[in-house]
Amino acid sequence: MRVSRRLVARVIVAVFLAGIIALPCLAGNQEMLTLMRRITVLAQQGRYREAIALARKLTSEAERASGRQSPLTATTLIVLAQALQAQGEMAEAETVLRRALAIREKALGPNHPDVAAVLATLGQIAFSQNRLKDAERDASRAIAIDESTLGRDNLNTALACMQLGNVRHRQLREAEALDIYSHALEVFKRASGQADIMVPVALNNIAEVYKEQGRLQLAEERFLEALALQEKQRGPDSLHLSATLNNLGELRRLQGRVQEAEQLAQRALVIREKALGADHPDVAASLNNLAIVFSREGRASEAEGLLVRALAIQEKAFGPDHPNAAIALNNLADAKAYSGQKRKPNGCFAGLWPFAKGASVRTTLMSPSPSTILWH
């Protein structure tokens, strides 16, 4: 079974929320503010195609009000690109972002923090496509800009570094990734306000490194620390917990504690269904995760039922020809092919579990990153 690319939807909601805050120049334009708020709601609901349509309208309004080369237009282009990114339209998203980058570089200079913000988003797209050299280049340039203008211990710099840590983790350079995540964690702990949400994100990423290194006890400690912190910050039923629950569940599965893995996956699914609705793409990801556990328990028919539902959600959200729908269809086909057979440790459903990477959301202003950090 193919390994699913991490979805960016978890990141996008936070980015849209930050986008509203980051547009003081819209203070006098009620229509554009209304569009921004509506885009945010649609993103939260997983209705990305509708969000894209409104983001295009937002960009057109900005071009009409301030010109095609204005900083305002650049900001709305970023909103459009992030909507496209959530929908999986990566080629157009990258084209739109490069236009925004050119506008900001011309208006603000090549070493402005707002330029770094665009570079970081470009790096996210490259990372999602496994273009690691491009992702490393964009993240490294963003870090250099932020360090020179804001300082190494600035919050935005730490967020950009988290993205580079994701690249290092994907490159299997775990010691470097661990150093990056650990420094970012210290920055988040020293900061206040919205930075609190990034502490469990960094803890999740550190745990993932430990898990890859086979240091499962240390991974468990970090996951449990992240979960306890999120429960204290947000409550036991908060959407922010769902990725950590899934990540901890994967660890339990690797430890052979399958019943605990099932309980964690069920809890994450209930949280997402309650918070997002039964037809949200994130619910499909949780259904896949629970299907993994059922397959390990020999409950093939139940696993298939979950995957049928996940496929229906993906097709409704993205269309039948979207890569996400194709992956879901492939998962279901593999489940049927393996039905009744003994699964190998890395066999059917391998790779579908979300891992806490990319939770380093980078926007012009610090924004909450519910998972995230590239979480699924």
Secondary structure as UniProt FT lines:
FT   HELIX           9..21
FT   HELIX           24..26
FT   TURN            27..28
FT   HELIX           30..44
FT   TURN            45..46
FT   HELIX           48..66
FT   TURN            68..69
FT   HELIX           71..87
FT   HELIX           90..108
FT   TURN            110..111
FT   HELIX           113..128
FT   TURN            129..130
FT   HELIX           132..149
FT   TURN            152..153
FT   HELIX           155..170
FT   TURN            171..172
FT   HELIX           174..190
FT   HELIX           193..197
FT   HELIX           198..212
FT   TURN            213..214
FT   HELIX           216..234
FT   TURN            236..237
FT   HELIX           239..241
FT   HELIX           242..254
FT   TURN            255..256
FT   HELIX           258..276
FT   TURN            278..279
FT   HELIX           281..296
FT   TURN            297..298
FT   HELIX           300..318
FT   TURN            320..321
FT   HELIX           323..338
FT   TURN            339..340
FT   TURN            345..346
FT   TURN            348..351
FT   TURN            373..374
//
